[in-house]
Amino acid sequence: MERSMPDAMLLWAALASYALVALMAVPAMGLPWRSRTRRAQAVAALALAAALALHTLSLGLRWSTLGHGPFTTMHEILSSNLWSLALVFALAWWAVRELRGALLLVMPVLATLAVWLLMADARPGHLPPTYATPLLYLHTLVGKLYLGLLLVATALGLVPALRRTAWGAARCAGLPDDRRFDELAHRFAAYALVFDTLMLIVGAVWAQDAWGRYWAWDPLETWAFASWLALAAALHARATLRPAPAVFGLWLAGVFVLAFLTFFGVPFISTAPHKGAV
């Protein structure tokens, strides 16, 4: 990230705030009745709010300057997805009290995107003709909601698995029982499946408009469908096989890894026309 324009300076400030959130992740996972834990959670919440505000300004300023949204280059895609994942998590943090103890389980993903963003080329790209459609914004919106909700589900689902370790057992002692986290993880995963389904449908309509076909099994479409199947299978298995909460959480983690690789890996190694992740 080499640019020194105002949007880049705001982005640097946002990344510094995200770093503060990361520093608070371990103490924020302590026993909830301890004052140190409450202070860490408060600092993390304020830092996350500041990061999102600064990041929103950065994205908006760049959008205004370039005349298009963050849809084209790796830098723009990483930045917009870091922002959307953090935003979905922040809203869930505010709505679901139990998630405040799972901050540590979200930060590796946000940190990966932030470090990757620092190494990405910040020079502007250009919108291809096929992006000149309202379907771009709808496809982007539902896709970001899908990945954000799946991240929240994974973080909640991994708390029971973390409890199986000596360190995690001590850290999670004051949190609700495993069944509560399992229930919440299932709920957010179900929401994620809804938006994943919408993403595939909107993407198919967009493909018909852009290339004259709804589906061609190119690498991105194939892996996106595989991710959908994996999430649907996880939810079906929970309903029929009733795995232990820790097992369901690990399954969701595997689904998230697959979705993450589909979003950020396949589009940039594929030679098919369907390349750009949004």
Secondary structure, 3 states (H helix, E strand, C coil): CCCCCHHHHHHHHHHHHHHHHHHHCCHHHCCCCCHHHHHHHHHHHHHHHHHHHHHHHHHHHHHHHHCCCCCCCHHHHHHHHHHHHHHHHHHHHHHCHHHHHHHHHHHHHHHHHHHHHHHCCCCCCCCCHHHCCHHHHHHHHHHHHHHHHHHHHHHHHHHHHHCCCHHHHHHCCCCCCHHHHHHHHHHHHHHHHHHHHHHHHHHHHHHHHHHCCCCCCCHHHHHHHHHHHHHHHHHHHHHHCCCCHHHHHHHHHHHHHHHHHHHHCHHHCCCCCCCCCC
